[in-house]
Amino acid sequence: MKPADLFGVVVRTIGLLIILEVLWRVLLDLETVLMPPFPSGAGNFSWSVVFLVTQLLVLLVGCGCFFRANIVVRLAYRSSPSDGGAG
């Protein structure tokens, strides 16, 4: 296995871990978002929505790492002209 292949596996693994963590956090916080806000807990509802939006952005990063790892590998292991194009 070449180093570029191993790096691709590592990037995909990190992407999968990010996806799983985001899904876990969203499922834990979904109860707070779906419950009707009470007057004393109205602030929690707005922060939960902000949390879900930021987790959506993190999920996009995780999906990018998982599904587009070949682009990351190409950027990290691009061949230089001195290599003769090998790589």
Phi and psi in degrees as GROMACS dihedral restraints (atoms count N, CA, C in turn):
[ dihedral_restraints ]
;  ai    aj    ak    al  type     phi  dphi    fc
    3     4     5     6     1   -75.2    20    10
    4     5     6     7     1   157.4    20    10
    6     7     8     9     1   -58.8    20    10
    7     8     9    10     1   -35.3    20    10
    9    10    11    12     1   -64.6    20    10
   10    11    12    13     1   -38.3    20    10
   12    13    14    15     1   -65.9    20    10
   13    14    15    16     1   -42.9    20    10
   15    16    17    18     1   -64.1    20    10
   16    17    18    19     1   -40.4    20    10
   18    19    20    21     1   -63.3    20    10
   19    20    21    22     1   -38.3    20    10
   21    22    23    24     1   -62.5    20    10
   22    23    24    25     1   -39.8    20    10
   24    25    26    27     1   -65.0    20    10
   25    26    27    28     1   -40.8    20    10
   27    28    29    30     1   -64.3    20    10
   28    29    30    31     1   -43.6    20    10
   30    31    32    33     1   -63.9    20    10
   31    32    33    34     1   -43.1    20    10
   33    34    35    36     1   -65.2    20    10
   34    35    36    37     1   -37.8    20    10
   36    37    38    39     1   -65.1    20    10
   37    38    39    40     1   -42.6    20    10
   39    40    41    42     1   -63.0    20    10
   40    41    42    43     1   -42.2    20    10
   42    43    44    45     1   -61.1    20    10
   43    44    45    46     1   -42.6    20    10
   45    46    47    48     1   -64.7    20    10
   46    47    48    49     1   -41.2    20    10
   48    49    50    51     1   -64.2    20    10
   49    50    51    52     1   -38.7    20    10
   51    52    53    54     1   -63.7    20    10
   52    53    54    55     1   -44.4    20    10
   54    55    56    57     1   -61.4    20    10
   55    56    57    58     1   -46.4    20    10
   57    58    59    60     1   -64.1    20    10
   58    59    60    61     1   -40.7    20    10
   60    61    62    63     1   -66.3    20    10
   61    62    63    64     1   -41.3    20    10
   63    64    65    66     1   -63.7    20    10
   64    65    66    67     1   -44.3    20    10
   66    67    68    69     1   -62.4    20    10
   67    68    69    70     1   -39.8    20    10
   69    70    71    72     1   -63.7    20    10
   70    71    72    73     1   -45.5    20    10
   72    73    74    75     1   -65.7    20    10
   73    74    75    76     1   -39.4    20    10
   75    76    77    78     1   -66.5    20    10
   76    77    78    79     1   -41.2    20    10
   78    79    80    81     1   -64.0    20    10
   79    80    81    82     1   -36.7    20    10
   81    82    83    84     1   -69.0    20    10
   82    83    84    85     1   -34.1    20    10
   84    85    86    87     1   -90.2    20    10
   85    86    87    88     1   -10.9    20    10
   87    88    89    90     1   -63.0    20    10
   88    89    90    91     1   -31.5    20    10
   90    91    92    93     1   -61.4    20    10
   91    92    93    94     1   -40.8    20    10
   93    94    95    96     1   -68.0    20    10
   94    95    96    97     1   -36.9    20    10
   96    97    98    99     1   -74.2    20    10
   97    98    99   100     1   -38.7    20    10
   99   100   101   102     1   -79.0    20    10
  100   101   102   103     1   -23.2    20    10
  102   103   104   105     1   -72.5    20    10
  103   104   105   106     1   140.0    20    10
  105   106   107   108     1   -65.1    20    10
  106   107   108   109     1   134.6    20    10
  108   109   110   111     1   -69.8    20    10
  109   110   111   112     1   133.4    20    10
  111   112   113   114     1   -89.9    20    10
  112   113   114   115     1   158.7    20    10
  114   115   116   117     1   -54.6    20    10
  115   116   117   118     1   -35.1    20    10
  117   118   119   120     1   -80.2    20    10
  118   119   120   121     1   -20.0    20    10
  120   121   122   123     1  -112.8    20    10
  121   122   123   124     1    20.9    20    10
  123   124   125   126     1   -63.8    20    10
  124   125   126   127     1   -31.9    20    10
  126   127   128   129     1   -66.9    20    10
  127   128   129   130     1   -33.4    20    10
  129   130   131   132     1   -64.2    20    10
  130   131   132   133     1   -36.1    20    10
  132   133   134   135     1   -64.2    20    10
  133   134   135   136     1   -45.2    20    10
  135   136   137   138     1   -66.3    20    10
  136   137   138   139     1   -37.7    20    10
  138   139   140   141     1   -69.1    20    10
  139   140   141   142     1   -31.5    20    10
  141   142   143   144     1   -67.3    20    10
  142   143   144   145     1   -38.0    20    10
  144   145   146   147     1   -66.2    20    10
  145   146   147   148     1   -42.1    20    10
  147   148   149   150     1   -61.9    20    10
  148   149   150   151     1   -41.3    20    10
  150   151   152   153     1   -60.7    20    10
  151   152   153   154     1   -43.7    20    10
  153   154   155   156     1   -65.0    20    10
  154   155   156   157     1   -38.0    20    10
  156   157   158   159     1   -65.9    20    10
  157   158   159   160     1   -43.8    20    10
  159   160   161   162     1   -67.2    20    10
  160   161   162   163     1   -35.3    20    10
  162   163   164   165     1   -67.9    20    10
  163   164   165   166     1   -31.2    20    10
  165   166   167   168     1   -63.9    20    10
  166   167   168   169     1   -40.5    20    10
  168   169   170   171     1   -65.3    20    10
  169   170   171   172     1   -41.3    20    10
  171   172   173   174     1   -65.3    20    10
  172   173   174   175     1   -36.5    20    10
  174   175   176   177     1   -62.7    20    10
  175   176   177   178     1   -38.8    20    10
  177   178   179   180     1   -63.7    20    10
  178   179   180   181     1   -38.4    20    10
  180   181   182   183     1   -65.0    20    10
  181   182   183   184     1   -43.9    20    10
  183   184   185   186     1   -62.2    20    10
  184   185   186   187     1   -42.1    20    10
  186   187   188   189     1   -66.3    20    10
  187   188   189   190     1   -35.4    20    10
  189   190   191   192     1   -64.3    20    10
  190   191   192   193     1   -41.6    20    10
  192   193   194   195     1   -66.0    20    10
  193   194   195   196     1   -39.6    20    10
  195   196   197   198     1   -75.6    20    10
  196   197   198   199     1   -47.2    20    10
  198   199   200   201     1   -90.2    20    10
  199   200   201   202     1   -18.8    20    10
  201   202   203   204     1  -119.3    20    10
  202   203   204   205     1    34.9    20    10
  204   205   206   207     1   -65.0    20    10
  205   206   207   208     1   -29.1    20    10
  207   208   209   210     1   -63.6    20    10
  208   209   210   211     1   -31.7    20    10
  210   211   212   213     1   -69.0    20    10
  211   212   213   214     1   -41.8    20    10
  213   214   215   216     1   -63.8    20    10
  214   215   216   217     1   -41.2    20    10
  216   217   218   219     1   -65.3    20    10
  217   218   219   220     1   -41.9    20    10
  219   220   221   222     1   -63.1    20    10
  220   221   222   223     1   -37.8    20    10
  222   223   224   225     1   -68.4    20    10
  223   224   225   226     1   -37.6    20    10
  225   226   227   228     1   -77.3    20    10
  226   227   228   229     1   -33.5    20    10
  228   229   230   231     1  -118.5    20    10
  229   230   231   232     1    44.1    20    10
  231   232   233   234     1   -74.2    20    10
  232   233   234   235     1   144.6    20    10
  234   235   236   237     1   -81.3    20    10
  235   236   237   238     1   141.7    20    10
  237   238   239   240     1   -96.5    20    10
  238   239   240   241     1   158.2    20    10
  240   241   242   243     1   -60.8    20    10
  241   242   243   244     1   -26.4    20    10
  243   244   245   246     1   -72.4    20    10
  244   245   246   247     1   -19.2    20    10
  246   247   248   249     1   -77.5    20    10
  247   248   249   250     1   -15.2    20    10
  249   250   251   252     1    81.0    20    10
  250   251   252   253     1    19.8    20    10
  252   253   254   255     1    84.2    20    10
  253   254   255   256     1     1.8    20    10
  255   256   257   258     1   -79.9    20    10
  256   257   258   259     1   146.2    20    10
